[in-house]
Amino acid sequence: MANTATVNLITGDVYGLYINGKYIVGDTFSRVDAVKTRLNYIFADPNRDLDFITPSYENGQYVISCPRVRRNVGQVTYLYDSAGNKQHPSKLYEPTHWSNTGSSTTQTAIMTISGPMPWHNALVTANQIRAAVNPNFASAAGHNPLRALVAPTNTGASVQSVISSSARCDFYGHPCQGTQAGTTSSSCSGYSDLSAYQNISNVTVGNGEVLHPVDLTCAMTSTNSWSSTYRNKYIKVTNRSNNQSIVVRVTDTAPANRGVELTYRAWVSIGKPSGANSVKIELMGS
């Protein structure tokens, strides 16, 4: 079913962005018109997986994007399976989070987000867009219509407490994962972070969402009950080597003694912290 983004005057200089007649956000005409145009490019691609409309991060700003995850174009993602048979019919770990090309098959950028809690504002607005769109097909988890991304309740702008001043950091949702059948995929063109990447077992994470690698989420270790204590909470992860930080949602469980595993985009955004004692982890306030 087709989707259409439109702009209508609300009052004075404030214009509203609408998707399929549902109000999304209000701003100046130039800003909402730019978002309308970007969305309509994305909506013109009948093969785009609209479940990948999520928050993301670009050039120091929280944003909303829709990477080029597409079905019916001959792409697959291989999942962890020693027999090599388990796969999904699209490239789930497509990394393009911000491409403003004006082409239906390559447009990914939707909008930048501001405000005192831009990570939460991005989530709220992304969920409004997700609720308004008609998916081109069911999500990788089989949902149609799309489900809302889980919104944490600790939405304060400042840190509440330190979880760990020195923890291990890893990543998942790397573009090389799932490129080859079996249990691992070798390094793919353009990437040299590792020599081999373990394929991911399932398309979903612990809280039931599809793993969206450009979304700002993470898995926390089961050690010290971190995963259960902080599930569906906002945490701040800071790279100890450069002091760059990002706020992410805890959606999944990492193996014992593994600290935090960031989605690929979150990991890249703070300079690819890797290994033991590489990050500081803090709980955001309510």
Buried (B, 14 or more C-beta within 10 A) or exposed (E): EEBEBBBEEEEEEEBBBBBBEEEBBBBEEEBBBBBBBBBBBBBBBEBBBBBBBBBBBBEEEBBBBBBBBBBEEEBBBBBBBEEEEBBBBBBBBBBBBBBBEEEBBBBBBBBBBEEEBBBBBBBBBBBBBBBBBBBBBEBBBEBEBBBBBBEBEBBBEEBBEEBBEEBBBBBBBBBBBBBBBBBBBEBBEEEEBBEEBBBBEBBBBBBEBBBBBBBBBBBBBBEEEBBEEBBBBBBBBBBBEEEBBBBBBBBBBBEEEBBBBBBBBBBBBBEBBBEEBBBBBBBBEE
